[in-house]
Amino acid sequence: CFVETGNDWERIQYAKEIVEKAVNLLDYFLEKYPDVGRIGLTGQMHGIVYLDEEGRLLSNLFTWQDARGNQQIPDSQETYAQRLSRITGSQMSTGYGLTTHYFNLQNGIVPQGARKICTIMDYIAMRLCGRNSPSTHPTNAASLGLYDLERGTFSCEKLAAAGIDGDILPSIVKEECFIGTTPGGIPVSVPLGDNQAGIFSLYEHPGDVIINIGTSS
């Protein structure tokens, strides 16, 4: 459910509740099926949570449906998403993690002590492995915006143009891999974006092409 904020354009969910439910569900399955060999994760793309320097949650989940990027900038004809798109040269829609962060920066509402942002599934994976810093797969990195597909990194030049400190972003792994293990020794895979994970199991042969008719169509 969404947090009641008083702004009908905000779409924020209770991050701690999401994490608790995910961890409790995993504990249930591990008790029922103790021979689990590895854990794969996926989840809601685009949205972000803020973490402190120890990797602890500082915020709820700003979801992909959040419309703060469509709010008008005071004394301007632009919205926050439009200005961010113009100054970076990239199409930055509302709901993209870095559009959300840009709005929060411009309005002084980034949580005090925030050192990292990441998707909710990246945070859960980090917690399962006992890590204090998030890693992200390119499918999730791209969903935040300002990601350079050719270089496989966030664009330092575009981040600088927007006044965004690139150090707040998670590190990017280049391919599907395990980022750690649970206390019980089960390998945990870096989470994939929900769209990509949704078609991953459909591939049978290297030459297969999957056509996905989703919301972006």
Buried (B, 14 or more C-beta within 10 A) or exposed (E): EBEEEEEEEBBBBBBEEBBEEBEEEBEEEBEEEEEBEEBBBBBBBBBBBBBBEEBEBBBBBBBBBBBBBBBEBEEEEEBBBBBBBEBBEBEBBBBBBBBBBBBBBBEEEBBEEBBBBBBBBBBBBBBBBEBBBBBBBBBBBBBBBBBBEEEBBBBEEBBEBBEBEEEBBBEBBEEEEBBBBBEEEBBBBBBBBBBBBBEBEEEEEEEEEEEEEEEEE
